[in-house]
Amino acid sequence: MVNSVSQSQVTPKTTKTSIFYINDVHSNLKNIEKLKSASDEFDSFTPSDKTDKLKFAAGDIGVGRDKNFNRLGVAFQNVTGIMASAGGNHEFDLNKENLAEVLRDAKYKFLGLNVAIPQDSQINKELRKDIVKSYVQEQNGTKYGVIGLLPANFNFHLTDPAQYKDFEILSVEKTIPLLQKEIDNLKEQGVDKVIVLSHEGYSTDVQMAKSVEGIDVIIGGHTHDLIKGVEEGKNLFYSKKTGEPTIITQAGKNGDYFGVLNLEFNDKGVITKAQNNVEKTEGFSKSLIMRYFMDKILGKPEKLGTVKFAPKHLHTLIDENPGVNFLADAERKELGVDITMINAGNIRANLEEGAITDRDLKIITPFDNKLWIVKLTEKELVDAITAGAKSLTRIDNTPGILQFSGVNYTMSKSGEVKAVSIIDKEGKETKIDVKNPSTSKTYRVAVDDFIAKGGNGYLSGNLDSVEAKFDFDKNKLIADYLKKHPEPIEVSLEKRITIVD
């Protein structure tokens, strides 16, 4: 009889879900304090209807070789209640032993479906246990299948590729069927809501959304895209077989933004409503809890000097950064070399007016790459500049242009190097014939070991002349320089790099 049927039996069950998400934070010391406050606000909000609250990260939350800096990234995820994070390439800036050590403190799942790790050593066995392919997150009785993906171009971005040469990161073509199989296995277990934490990048995420069945959400990273709202054809795609939707998110870089994705699922686990809110971090207060962990793990910040003036600058991979001019000059003076070379991807923030501390240097250049002095020919310099100039022609502008102390150059928007000049310590200019650079004329160049070993393809990685290797990075030299020169710093845009049509 109809009258005996309860309302719960005739009304299809719906599930409301709210996901707090972050990606590519890079242990940004200014923003992680504010992200903790944003996370606390997410926790404190009580929706009018029963809602499952989830928190996920899509990789590169830590960065660089400094173990303590990465310990802070783990502590940050712990205290914000992150449930799972994809492995990004920068988590693997650490060597295997240090990575395993910092992951022992992780209270969240560290995910990577598409990595094959041989069990031929104790450290590999440990990391194989640490890196989980997928898991089921249960919240208020609702099950969510969560899968993580490392970037297919993993090796290209590693600080020390040799450290992980025995790790096989599957290509996108091999990952897609593996991902489909993992989803199918979850469905067989009765899990009808699937979230992929992907550090593959936006274009690959779109490819997966279009070709893999059963993904509800892809929380993305790696390419630093800022994807606001929900827009069909941009971050909302539909299965050709079932018509079910897949939503892609990504919240930029360096913790400048975070996202809250609100969803409603029907009784078959299909998204019927979605709202993607991406918010700036800067408006939130600094968390005292996060400050406690920063001081505990990193120690108290040390003031090194004062920046009197620094021009407002849009930090990108493809234009001259005036702050980097200062950093490169300081490094050059401390080492007494002809040239210092810094790749744009090594710089993650701008030099800002006010007091500058050792923590600020860590925010600007966090990788802790070790410095080398090498002898480079004119041809090697021109080839390196050309490799960087090609970034202007790529959608994601990777790997970024090179900046120097001791070299000025001109390039076209099409990535062609038009002119290169050596500027000696007295300011005298010597032009290089870019069409026929010398293979015998050399210069003493300070460069980090990432570039010296061939990282991002600026140099061959097989350098004939290595004069010195140091067990410190440029931050030490810049700190030393600031301590010797207490006068306020004025930074200016000098047009060392010119871009023409």
C-alpha positions as CSV (number, residue, x, y, z in Angstrom):
1,M,0.0,0.0,0.0
2,V,1.3,3.5,-0.9
3,N,0.4,4.9,2.5
4,S,2.7,2.4,4.2
5,V,5.8,3.4,2.2
6,S,8.0,5.8,4.2
7,Q,9.4,9.0,2.7
8,S,12.9,7.6,2.9
9,Q,11.8,4.8,0.6
10,V,10.4,7.0,-2.1
11,T,13.0,9.8,-2.0
12,P,16.3,8.8,-3.7
13,K,19.2,9.2,-1.3
14,T,21.6,12.0,-2.1
15,T,25.1,12.7,-0.6
16,K,26.5,16.1,-0.1
17,T,30.2,16.4,-0.1
18,S,32.6,19.4,0.5
19,I,36.3,19.1,-0.5
20,F,39.0,21.4,0.7
21,Y,41.9,21.1,-1.8
22,I,45.4,22.5,-2.3
23,N,48.2,21.8,-4.8
24,D,51.8,23.0,-5.5
25,V,52.2,24.9,-2.2
26,H,56.0,24.3,-2.4
27,S,56.2,24.8,1.4
28,N,55.7,28.5,0.9
29,L,56.3,29.8,4.4
30,K,54.1,32.9,4.0
31,N,51.1,31.1,2.7
32,I,51.1,27.9,4.8
33,E,50.3,29.9,8.0
34,K,47.3,31.4,6.2
35,L,46.2,28.1,4.6
36,K,46.0,26.6,8.0
37,S,43.6,29.4,9.0
38,A,41.6,28.8,5.8
39,S,41.4,25.1,6.7
40,D,40.2,26.0,10.2
41,E,37.5,28.1,8.7
42,F,36.4,25.2,6.5
43,D,36.3,22.9,9.6
44,S,34.3,25.4,11.6
45,F,31.6,25.9,9.0
46,T,28.5,23.7,9.7
47,P,26.3,23.2,6.6
48,S,22.5,23.1,7.0
49,D,22.4,19.6,5.6
50,K,24.6,16.6,6.5
51,T,27.8,17.0,4.5
52,D,30.9,14.8,4.2
53,K,33.9,17.0,4.5
54,L,37.1,15.9,2.8
55,K,40.6,17.4,2.5
56,F,43.1,16.5,-0.3
57,A,46.3,17.7,-1.8
58,A,47.6,17.1,-5.4
59,G,51.3,17.1,-4.8
60,D,54.3,19.4,-4.5
61,I,53.3,20.5,-1.1
62,G,57.0,20.2,-0.1
63,V,60.0,21.2,-2.2
64,G,63.8,21.1,-2.3
65,R,66.5,19.0,-0.7
66,D,66.3,20.5,2.8
67,K,64.9,17.7,5.0
68,N,63.6,20.1,7.6
69,F,61.8,22.2,4.9
70,N,60.1,19.1,3.8
71,R,59.3,18.0,7.3
72,L,57.5,21.3,7.6
73,G,55.4,20.4,4.5
74,V,54.4,17.1,6.2
75,A,53.6,18.8,9.5
76,F,51.5,21.4,7.6
77,Q,49.4,18.6,6.0
78,N,49.1,16.8,9.3
79,V,47.8,19.8,11.2
80,T,45.4,20.9,8.4
81,G,43.9,17.4,8.4
82,I,44.8,16.5,4.8
83,M,43.6,13.0,4.2
84,A,45.7,12.1,1.2
85,S,48.2,13.7,-1.2
86,A,49.4,12.7,-4.6
87,G,53.2,12.4,-4.9
88,G,54.5,15.4,-6.8
89,N,57.9,15.7,-8.4
90,H,59.2,18.0,-5.7
91,E,58.6,15.6,-2.9
92,F,61.3,13.6,-4.6
93,D,63.8,16.5,-4.5
94,L,64.8,14.7,-1.3
95,N,67.0,11.6,-1.6
96,K,65.4,8.3,-0.9
97,E,66.5,8.0,2.7
98,N,65.3,11.5,3.6
99,L,62.0,11.0,1.8
100,A,61.4,7.8,3.7
101,E,62.3,9.6,7.0
102,V,59.9,12.5,6.5
103,L,57.1,10.3,5.3
104,R,57.3,8.3,8.6
105,D,55.6,11.3,10.2
106,A,52.8,11.7,7.7
107,K,49.3,11.1,9.0
108,Y,47.9,11.1,5.5
109,K,48.1,8.7,2.6
110,F,50.8,9.4,0.1
111,L,49.5,8.2,-3.3
112,G,51.1,7.1,-6.6
113,L,49.3,4.5,-8.8
114,N,51.6,4.9,-11.8
115,V,55.0,4.2,-10.3
116,A,56.8,0.9,-10.3
117,I,59.5,0.5,-7.6
118,P,61.8,-2.5,-7.6
119,Q,62.2,-4.3,-4.3
120,D,65.9,-4.8,-4.6
121,S,66.9,-2.7,-1.6
122,Q,65.6,-2.0,1.9
123,I,65.0,1.7,1.1
124,N,63.0,0.8,-2.0
125,K,60.9,-1.7,0.0
126,E,60.1,1.0,2.5
127,L,59.1,3.6,-0.1
128,R,57.0,1.0,-1.9
129,K,55.0,0.7,1.3
130,D,54.9,4.5,1.7
131,I,53.5,5.2,-1.8
132,V,50.0,3.7,-1.9
133,K,48.2,3.2,-5.2
134,S,44.7,4.0,-3.9
135,Y,42.5,3.6,-0.8
136,V,38.9,4.0,0.4
137,Q,38.2,7.1,2.5
138,E,35.0,6.5,4.6
139,Q,33.2,9.5,5.8
140,N,29.9,9.4,7.7
141,G,29.3,5.9,6.3
142,T,30.0,7.0,2.7
143,K,32.9,5.5,0.8
144,Y,35.1,7.4,-1.6
145,G,37.7,5.8,-3.7
146,V,40.9,7.9,-3.8
147,I,43.7,7.4,-6.4
148,G,46.9,9.3,-6.8
149,L,49.1,9.9,-9.9
150,L,52.7,11.1,-10.2
151,P,53.7,13.2,-13.2
152,A,54.7,11.3,-16.4
153,N,57.5,13.8,-16.9
154,F,58.8,13.0,-13.4
155,N,62.5,12.6,-14.4
156,F,62.6,15.9,-16.3
157,H,61.9,17.9,-13.1
158,L,63.9,16.0,-10.5
159,T,66.7,17.7,-8.8
160,D,68.8,14.5,-9.0
161,P,67.4,12.1,-11.5
162,A,70.0,9.5,-10.8
163,Q,68.6,9.1,-7.3
164,Y,65.4,7.7,-8.7
165,K,66.6,6.1,-11.9
166,D,65.3,2.7,-10.9
167,F,61.7,4.1,-10.4
168,E,59.5,3.6,-13.5
169,I,56.9,6.3,-13.9
170,L,54.4,5.1,-16.4
171,S,53.6,7.2,-19.5
172,V,50.2,8.7,-19.9
173,E,49.3,6.0,-22.5
174,K,50.1,3.2,-19.9
175,T,48.6,5.1,-17.0
176,I,45.1,5.5,-18.5
177,P,44.3,1.7,-18.7
178,L,45.9,1.2,-15.3
179,L,43.7,3.9,-13.9
180,Q,40.6,2.4,-15.5
181,K,41.4,-0.9,-14.0
182,E,41.8,0.6,-10.5
183,I,38.5,2.4,-10.8
184,D,36.8,-0.8,-12.0
185,N,38.2,-2.6,-8.9
186,L,36.8,0.1,-6.6
187,K,33.4,-0.1,-8.3
188,E,33.4,-3.9,-7.8
189,Q,33.9,-3.2,-4.0
190,G,30.8,-1.0,-4.0
191,V,32.6,2.3,-4.2
192,D,30.7,4.5,-6.6
193,K,32.4,7.9,-5.9
194,V,36.0,8.2,-7.2
195,I,38.4,11.1,-6.7
196,V,41.8,11.2,-8.5
197,L,44.6,13.3,-7.0
198,S,46.7,14.0,-10.0
199,H,50.1,15.7,-10.4
200,E,50.0,15.0,-14.1
201,G,49.1,18.5,-15.2
202,Y,46.0,20.1,-16.8
203,S,46.1,18.7,-20.3
204,T,46.6,15.2,-19.1
205,D,43.8,15.6,-16.6
206,V,41.5,16.6,-19.5
207,Q,42.7,13.6,-21.5
208,M,41.8,11.3,-18.5
209,A,38.4,13.0,-17.9
210,K,37.5,12.3,-21.6
211,S,38.8,8.7,-21.8
212,V,38.5,7.1,-18.4
213,E,35.1,6.0,-17.1
214,G,34.0,6.5,-13.5
215,I,36.1,9.5,-12.4
216,D,33.9,12.0,-10.5
217,V,36.6,14.5,-9.6
218,I,40.2,15.1,-10.6
219,I,42.0,17.4,-8.1
220,G,45.0,18.5,-10.2
221,G,48.4,20.1,-9.9
222,H,51.8,20.4,-11.5
223,T,51.0,22.9,-14.3
224,H,50.0,25.7,-11.8
225,D,46.7,26.4,-13.5
226,L,44.1,28.5,-11.7
227,I,40.7,26.9,-12.5
228,K,37.7,28.8,-11.1
229,G,34.1,27.7,-11.1
230,V,32.7,24.9,-13.2
231,E,32.7,25.4,-17.0
232,E,31.8,22.8,-19.6
233,G,34.6,22.1,-21.9
234,K,37.2,23.6,-19.5
235,N,36.9,21.6,-16.3
236,L,33.6,19.8,-16.8
237,F,33.4,16.8,-19.1
238,Y,30.8,14.1,-19.7
239,S,31.3,10.4,-20.4
240,K,30.5,9.5,-24.0
241,K,29.1,6.1,-22.7
242,T,27.0,7.1,-19.7
243,G,26.8,10.9,-19.8
244,E,28.2,11.1,-16.2
245,P,30.2,14.2,-15.4
246,T,33.9,14.5,-14.4
247,I,35.1,17.8,-12.8
248,I,38.7,19.0,-12.8
249,T,40.1,21.4,-10.2
250,Q,43.5,23.2,-9.8
251,A,44.4,26.1,-7.5
252,G,47.4,27.7,-9.0
253,K,50.8,27.6,-7.2
254,N,52.7,28.5,-4.0
255,G,49.6,28.4,-1.9
256,D,48.3,31.7,-3.2
257,Y,44.9,30.1,-3.6
258,F,43.0,27.1,-2.2
259,G,39.7,25.6,-3.3
260,V,36.5,24.3,-1.9
261,L,34.5,22.0,-4.2
262,N,30.9,21.4,-3.1
263,L,29.1,18.4,-4.6
264,E,25.8,16.6,-4.5
265,F,25.7,13.0,-5.6
266,N,22.6,11.0,-6.4
267,D,21.9,7.5,-5.1
268,K,24.0,6.0,-7.9
269,G,27.1,8.1,-7.1
270,V,26.7,10.5,-10.0
271,I,27.3,14.2,-9.4
272,T,24.1,16.2,-10.0
273,K,25.2,19.6,-8.5
274,A,28.6,21.2,-8.2
275,Q,30.1,24.5,-7.0
276,N,33.8,25.2,-7.2
277,N,35.0,28.1,-5.0
278,V,38.6,29.2,-5.4
279,E,39.8,31.7,-2.9
280,K,42.8,33.8,-2.3
281,T,44.9,32.9,0.7
282,E,46.2,36.4,1.4
283,G,43.0,37.5,3.2
284,F,43.4,35.0,6.0
285,S,45.2,35.6,9.3
286,K,48.4,33.8,10.1
287,S,47.9,30.7,12.2
288,L,49.8,30.7,15.5
289,I,49.8,26.9,15.5
290,M,51.6,26.8,12.1
291,R,54.0,29.5,13.3
292,Y,54.8,27.2,16.3
293,F,55.7,24.3,13.9
294,M,57.7,26.6,11.7
295,D,59.8,27.8,14.6
296,K,60.1,24.3,16.0
297,I,61.3,22.7,12.8
298,L,63.2,25.5,11.1
299,G,64.3,27.6,14.1
300,K,63.7,31.3,14.6
301,P,64.1,33.5,11.5
302,E,67.3,35.6,11.3
303,K,67.1,39.1,9.9
304,L,69.8,39.6,7.3
305,G,69.0,43.1,5.9
306,T,66.4,45.5,4.6
307,V,65.0,46.0,1.2
308,K,64.3,49.8,0.8
309,F,62.8,49.5,-2.7
310,A,61.7,46.7,-5.0
311,P,59.5,47.3,-8.0
312,K,56.1,45.5,-8.2
313,H,56.7,42.5,-10.4
314,L,54.5,39.8,-11.8
315,H,56.5,36.7,-11.1
316,T,56.5,34.5,-14.2
317,L,58.9,32.1,-15.9
318,I,59.4,34.3,-19.0
319,D,60.4,37.8,-17.9
320,E,63.3,39.4,-16.1
321,N,62.9,39.4,-12.3
322,P,64.6,42.4,-10.7
323,G,65.0,40.6,-7.4
324,V,67.0,37.8,-9.2
325,N,69.3,40.4,-10.6
326,F,70.3,41.3,-7.0
327,L,70.6,37.6,-6.0
328,A,72.8,36.8,-9.0
329,D,75.0,39.9,-8.4
330,A,75.5,39.0,-4.7
331,E,76.4,35.4,-5.6
332,R,78.8,36.6,-8.3
333,K,80.6,39.0,-5.9
334,E,80.9,36.4,-3.2
335,L,82.4,33.7,-5.5
336,G,84.4,36.1,-7.7
337,V,83.3,34.4,-10.9
338,D,82.7,35.9,-14.4
339,I,79.0,34.9,-14.6
340,T,76.3,33.6,-12.4
341,M,73.3,31.7,-14.0
342,I,69.9,31.2,-12.3
343,N,67.0,29.5,-14.0
344,A,63.5,31.1,-13.6
345,G,62.0,27.9,-12.3
346,N,64.4,28.0,-9.3
347,I,62.7,31.3,-8.2
348,R,59.3,31.0,-6.4
349,A,58.6,34.5,-5.1
350,N,59.7,38.1,-5.4
351,L,62.1,40.1,-3.3
352,E,59.8,42.5,-1.3
353,E,60.3,45.7,0.5
354,G,61.0,45.5,4.3
355,A,63.1,43.3,6.4
356,I,64.6,40.3,4.7
357,T,65.3,37.1,6.7
358,D,66.8,33.8,6.0
359,R,63.3,32.5,5.8
360,D,62.5,35.0,3.0
361,L,65.4,33.7,1.0
362,K,64.0,30.2,1.5
363,I,60.6,31.4,0.2
364,I,62.2,33.0,-2.9
365,T,64.6,30.1,-3.8
366,P,63.7,27.0,-1.7
367,F,65.5,24.1,-3.6
368,D,68.8,23.9,-1.7
369,N,70.7,23.0,-4.8
370,K,74.5,22.9,-4.4
371,L,76.6,25.3,-6.2
372,W,79.3,24.5,-8.8
373,I,81.8,26.6,-10.6
374,V,82.2,25.5,-14.2
375,K,83.9,26.8,-17.3
376,L,81.5,27.3,-20.2
377,T,82.3,28.2,-23.7
378,E,80.5,30.9,-25.6
379,K,78.6,28.2,-27.5
380,E,77.5,26.5,-24.3
381,L,76.2,29.8,-23.0
382,V,74.3,30.6,-26.2
383,D,72.8,27.1,-26.3
384,A,71.7,27.4,-22.6
385,I,70.0,30.8,-23.3
386,T,68.3,29.3,-26.4
387,A,67.0,26.4,-24.4
388,G,65.4,28.9,-22.0
389,A,64.1,31.2,-24.7
390,K,62.1,28.3,-26.2
391,S,59.9,28.6,-23.1
392,L,58.3,31.7,-24.7
393,T,56.7,29.4,-27.3
394,R,55.2,26.9,-24.9
395,I,51.8,27.1,-23.3
396,D,53.1,26.4,-19.8
397,N,56.3,28.5,-20.4
398,T,58.5,25.7,-19.1
399,P,61.3,25.3,-18.2
400,G,61.7,29.1,-18.0
401,I,64.3,31.6,-19.1
402,L,67.7,32.0,-17.7
403,Q,68.8,35.1,-15.7
404,F,72.4,36.2,-15.2
405,S,74.8,38.4,-13.5
406,G,77.4,39.1,-16.2
407,V,75.3,38.4,-19.3
408,N,72.7,40.5,-21.1
409,Y,70.7,39.1,-24.0
410,T,67.9,39.7,-26.5
411,M,65.4,37.2,-27.7
412,S,62.3,37.2,-29.8
413,K,58.8,36.1,-28.8
414,S,59.3,33.1,-31.1
415,G,62.2,31.9,-28.9
416,E,65.1,33.0,-31.1
417,V,68.2,34.4,-29.4
418,K,69.1,37.7,-31.2
419,A,72.1,39.0,-29.2
420,V,74.2,38.0,-26.2
421,S,76.8,40.2,-24.4
422,I,79.2,39.5,-21.6
423,I,79.3,42.3,-19.0
424,D,82.5,42.1,-17.0
425,K,83.0,43.3,-13.4
426,E,83.8,46.8,-14.6
427,G,80.7,47.0,-16.8
428,K,82.5,46.6,-20.1
429,E,80.5,44.9,-22.7
430,T,81.8,42.2,-25.1
431,K,79.3,40.9,-27.7
432,I,79.1,37.3,-28.7
433,D,78.5,36.3,-32.3
434,V,75.3,34.2,-31.6
435,K,75.4,32.8,-35.1
436,N,79.0,31.5,-34.6
437,P,79.8,31.4,-30.9
438,S,83.3,30.3,-29.9
439,T,83.8,26.8,-28.8
440,S,87.2,27.7,-27.2
441,K,86.6,31.0,-25.4
442,T,85.4,30.2,-21.9
443,Y,84.1,31.9,-18.8
444,R,84.0,30.9,-15.1
445,V,80.3,30.4,-14.3
446,A,78.5,29.7,-11.0
447,V,75.6,27.5,-11.5
448,D,73.6,25.1,-9.3
449,D,74.2,21.3,-9.7
450,F,70.6,20.8,-11.1
451,I,71.5,22.8,-14.2
452,A,75.1,21.6,-14.3
453,K,73.9,18.0,-14.4
454,G,71.6,18.7,-17.4
455,G,68.4,19.6,-15.5
456,N,65.7,21.0,-17.7
457,G,68.1,20.7,-20.7
458,Y,69.9,24.0,-20.4
459,L,73.3,22.3,-20.4
460,S,74.4,19.0,-21.8
461,G,75.1,17.5,-18.3
462,N,78.5,16.3,-19.5
463,L,80.6,19.4,-18.8
464,D,84.3,19.1,-19.6
465,S,85.6,21.6,-17.0
466,V,84.3,21.6,-13.4
467,E,86.4,23.9,-11.2
468,A,84.7,23.5,-7.9
469,K,81.8,21.9,-6.1
470,F,80.3,23.3,-2.9
471,D,78.2,21.8,-0.2
472,F,75.9,24.8,0.0
473,D,73.4,26.6,-2.2
474,K,73.2,30.3,-3.2
475,N,71.1,31.3,-0.1
476,K,74.2,30.9,2.0
477,L,76.2,33.2,-0.2
478,I,73.4,35.8,-0.4
479,A,73.1,35.7,3.4
480,D,76.8,36.2,3.7
481,Y,76.7,39.1,1.3
482,L,73.8,40.8,3.2
483,K,75.6,40.5,6.5
484,K,78.6,42.3,5.0
485,H,76.5,45.0,3.4
486,P,74.0,46.2,6.1
487,E,72.9,49.3,4.0
488,P,69.3,49.2,2.7
489,I,69.0,47.4,-0.7
490,E,67.4,49.1,-3.7
491,V,66.4,46.7,-6.4
492,S,65.7,47.9,-10.0
493,L,64.7,46.4,-13.3
494,E,67.9,46.8,-15.4
495,K,66.7,45.3,-18.7
496,R,69.3,42.7,-18.8
497,I,66.8,40.7,-20.8
498,T,65.1,42.2,-23.8
499,I,62.2,40.6,-25.6
500,V,61.4,41.8,-29.2
501,D,58.8,40.8,-31.8
